[in-house]
Amino acid sequence: KMMELIALTRDVSPSIERCQLTYLPRQPIDVEKAIEQHRAYERCLRQRGVRVVRLPSEPDCPDAVFVEDTAVVVDEIAIMARMGSDRRQPEVRSVAAALRHYRPVTFLRAPARLDGGDVLRVGRTVYVGASRRTNRAGIEALEKLLDPYGYRLIPIEVTGCLHLKTACSFIGRQTFLVNRAWIETSALRDVDLIDVHPQEPWAANALLIGDVVLLPAAFRRTRRRLEARGFRVHPVDISEFQKAEGGLTCLSIIFEKGGSPVANRPSMDATCS
């Protein structure tokens, strides 16, 4: 029996226009359009066999739709982040309450700082970004919690963007989509790297579901690069979230319902509308 995948999402905050920005200039965000795009993203996950569990929006937390940052979920445990931005910490509580249905929950404590967007797990290897949001204490605390379960942590320096996963994602077949200008890729050993198109520096945040790579629709040149290498790519329009420096992985926490090795992840075929 295939493991059921669950995607925890969070409804768009009406205050998303007040989101935190680090690298991009502020642009108007169309909240209605953002909600439509969020629904389409969820629909895309459902059409690939993923069960979507949506939390209500947090009106006072503009960034709360980017639920990925609040937690790190592995097969055995859910680790609640102590986020690099204090303003975002109130988001953690409701996510912890939801995750308790699926995993034992533990919380990172001071002086640890860690955002889920800095944690990229591939099987038993966990890559962690050392970034402006995740500190050494955060990385060490995560390692201490995961070590008993046999995970190996590999820190990666993040220099040009907010989170590791802004510049690096796993797209299957031992391959990572990367922007090497923004992270130190030397730690990515014995794997294949595909570079984003130079005109699309933000294209490295992709989401692998089954054997299909979801990629923001705007990044056509990078999509062609992936398809030329034999990857199946499905474009998803998240233009409003991109204005908030968000990517596809940011919008969900995806995990297996019962917690089993990632090798058993189902491979799904469907088209998303």
C-alpha positions in Angstrom: 0.0 0.0 0.0 1.3 3.4 -1.0 1.8 5.9 1.8 -0.6 8.8 1.9 1.0 12.2 1.5 -0.4 15.1 3.4 0.2 18.7 2.6 -0.5 21.2 5.4 -1.4 24.6 4.0 -2.6 27.9 5.4 -5.2 30.2 3.9 -3.9 33.6 2.6 -3.8 36.3 5.2 -5.8 39.4 4.2 -2.7 41.4 5.4 -0.3 39.6 3.0 0.6 43.0 1.5 2.5 43.8 4.7 4.7 40.7 4.2 8.4 40.9 5.1 10.7 41.7 2.1 14.4 41.3 2.2 15.5 41.3 -1.5 12.6 42.5 -3.6 11.0 46.0 -3.8 7.5 46.1 -2.5 4.8 45.7 -5.1 1.0 45.7 -4.8 -0.3 42.1 -4.1 -3.8 41.3 -5.4 -5.2 39.4 -2.4 -8.1 37.9 -4.4 -5.8 36.7 -7.1 -3.4 35.3 -4.4 -6.3 33.3 -2.9 -7.2 32.0 -6.4 -3.6 30.9 -7.0 -3.5 29.3 -3.6 -6.6 27.3 -4.4 -5.1 26.2 -7.7 -1.9 25.1 -5.9 -3.9 23.0 -3.5 -5.9 21.6 -6.4 -2.7 20.6 -8.2 -1.5 18.8 -5.1 -4.9 17.0 -4.7 -4.8 15.9 -8.4 -1.5 14.2 -7.6 -3.0 12.2 -4.8 -1.9 14.5 -1.9 -4.4 15.1 0.9 -4.5 18.8 1.6 -5.2 20.0 5.2 -5.8 23.8 5.1 -5.5 25.9 8.3 -7.5 29.1 8.6 -5.6 32.3 7.8 -3.9 34.3 10.5 -5.1 37.9 9.9 -2.3 39.4 12.0 0.4 37.4 10.4 1.0 38.6 6.9 3.5 35.9 6.0 1.6 33.0 7.5 0.6 31.5 4.1 4.3 30.5 3.9 3.6 27.7 6.3 6.8 25.7 5.5 8.9 28.0 7.7 7.1 27.0 10.9 8.2 23.3 11.1 10.5 20.5 10.0 8.6 17.2 9.7 10.4 13.9 9.3 9.0 10.4 9.6 9.4 10.1 13.3 8.9 13.6 14.7 7.7 17.2 14.0 10.1 19.9 15.1 8.6 23.4 15.5 10.8 26.2 14.4 12.0 29.1 16.4 11.9 31.4 13.5 14.6 33.9 12.6 11.9 36.6 12.5 10.2 37.2 15.9 7.3 38.7 14.1 6.5 35.3 12.5 6.8 33.2 15.7 3.0 33.5 16.5 2.4 31.3 13.4 3.9 28.3 15.0 1.3 27.5 17.6 -1.6 26.6 15.3 0.7 24.6 13.1 1.9 22.6 16.1 -1.7 21.9 17.1 -2.4 20.5 13.6 0.8 18.4 13.4 0.1 16.7 16.7 -2.4 14.6 14.9 0.4 13.0 12.9 3.6 13.2 14.8 5.1 13.8 18.3 5.9 17.5 18.4 8.9 19.2 19.9 9.9 22.8 20.0 13.3 24.5 19.3 14.4 26.7 22.2 16.6 29.8 22.5 19.3 30.4 21.3 18.4 28.3 18.4 17.0 30.1 15.3 15.7 28.0 12.4 13.2 28.5 9.5 11.7 25.4 7.8 12.7 27.1 4.5 16.3 26.4 5.3 15.8 22.6 5.7 15.9 20.4 2.6 15.5 16.7 3.3 16.4 14.0 0.8 15.9 10.5 2.3 18.1 10.3 5.4 20.2 13.3 4.4 19.1 16.7 5.7 20.6 19.8 4.1 20.4 22.9 6.4 21.0 26.5 5.3 23.1 28.7 7.5 21.3 31.9 6.6 20.2 35.2 8.0 17.2 33.2 9.5 18.9 30.1 10.7 21.9 30.2 13.1 24.5 27.7 14.2 22.6 27.0 17.4 19.6 26.2 15.3 21.5 23.8 13.1 23.1 22.1 16.1 19.7 21.7 17.9 18.2 20.2 14.8 21.1 17.8 14.5 20.7 16.7 18.1 17.0 16.0 17.6 17.4 14.1 14.3 20.6 12.2 15.1 18.9 9.4 17.1 16.8 8.6 14.0 19.8 8.2 11.8 19.6 11.4 9.8 22.8 13.0 8.6 22.9 16.8 8.6 24.9 18.8 6.0 25.1 22.6 6.6 25.1 24.8 3.5 26.1 28.5 3.5 23.3 30.7 2.2 24.7 34.0 1.0 22.5 35.6 -1.6 18.9 34.8 -0.6 16.7 34.4 2.5 16.5 30.6 2.7 18.3 27.5 1.4 15.3 26.4 -0.6 15.1 29.7 -2.4 18.3 28.7 -4.2 18.2 24.9 -4.1 15.6 22.1 -4.4 15.6 18.4 -5.0 13.9 17.4 -8.2 14.4 13.6 -8.2 17.0 11.3 -9.8 19.7 12.5 -7.4 19.5 15.9 -9.0 19.2 19.4 -7.5 18.0 22.6 -9.2 20.3 25.3 -8.0 21.2 29.0 -8.2 24.9 28.7 -7.3 25.3 32.5 -7.0 23.2 32.4 -3.8 24.5 29.3 -1.9 27.7 27.5 -1.4 27.1 24.3 -3.5 30.4 22.5 -2.6 28.5 20.6 0.2 26.2 19.0 -2.5 28.5 16.1 -3.2 27.8 13.0 -5.4 24.7 14.6 -6.9 23.8 16.2 -10.2 23.2 19.9 -10.3 21.1 21.8 -12.9 21.6 25.5 -12.9 18.6 27.9 -13.2 18.7 30.0 -16.3 20.8 33.1 -15.6 17.8 35.4 -16.3 15.7 33.5 -13.8 17.6 33.6 -10.5 14.5 32.9 -8.5 13.6 29.7 -10.4 15.4 27.2 -8.0 12.5 26.7 -5.7 10.7 23.7 -7.3 8.4 21.1 -5.7 8.7 17.4 -6.5 5.5 15.4 -6.2 5.9 11.8 -7.4 7.9 12.1 -10.6 6.6 15.6 -11.6 8.4 18.8 -10.8 6.1 21.7 -10.1 7.8 25.0 -11.1 6.4 28.6 -11.1 4.9 29.3 -14.5 7.0 32.4 -14.9 10.2 30.5 -15.3 9.9 29.2 -18.9 13.6 29.1 -19.6 14.5 27.0 -16.6 11.5 24.8 -17.4 13.0 24.1 -20.8 16.4 23.3 -19.2 14.7 20.7 -17.0 12.6 19.2 -19.9 15.8 18.9 -22.0 17.2 16.7 -19.2 14.1 14.5 -19.3 12.3 15.9 -16.3 8.5 16.2 -16.3 7.6 19.8 -15.4 4.2 21.2 -14.5 3.9 25.0 -14.4 2.0 26.6 -11.5 1.2 30.3 -11.5 2.2 31.9 -8.1 2.9 35.4 -9.3 1.3 37.1 -6.3 3.4 35.0 -3.8 6.5 35.7 -5.8 6.0 39.4 -5.0 6.2 38.3 -1.3 9.5 36.4 -2.0 7.6 33.1 -1.7 8.1 30.0 -3.7 6.2 26.7 -4.3 7.7 24.8 -1.3 6.9 27.7 1.0 3.2 27.2 0.7 3.0 23.7 2.3 4.5 21.3 4.7 4.4 17.9 2.9 4.9 14.6 4.8 3.8 11.0 4.8 0.8 10.3 7.0 2.2 7.3 8.7 5.8 8.2 8.5 7.8 5.8 6.3 11.0 6.0 4.2 10.8 8.5 1.4 11.7 5.8 -1.1 8.1 4.6 -0.8 6.7 7.9 -1.9 4.0 7.3 -4.6 4.7 8.3 -8.2 1.6 10.0 -9.5 0.4 11.0 -12.9 -2.3 13.7 -13.4 -2.6 17.1 -15.0 -3.2 20.1 -12.7 -5.5 22.9 -13.8 
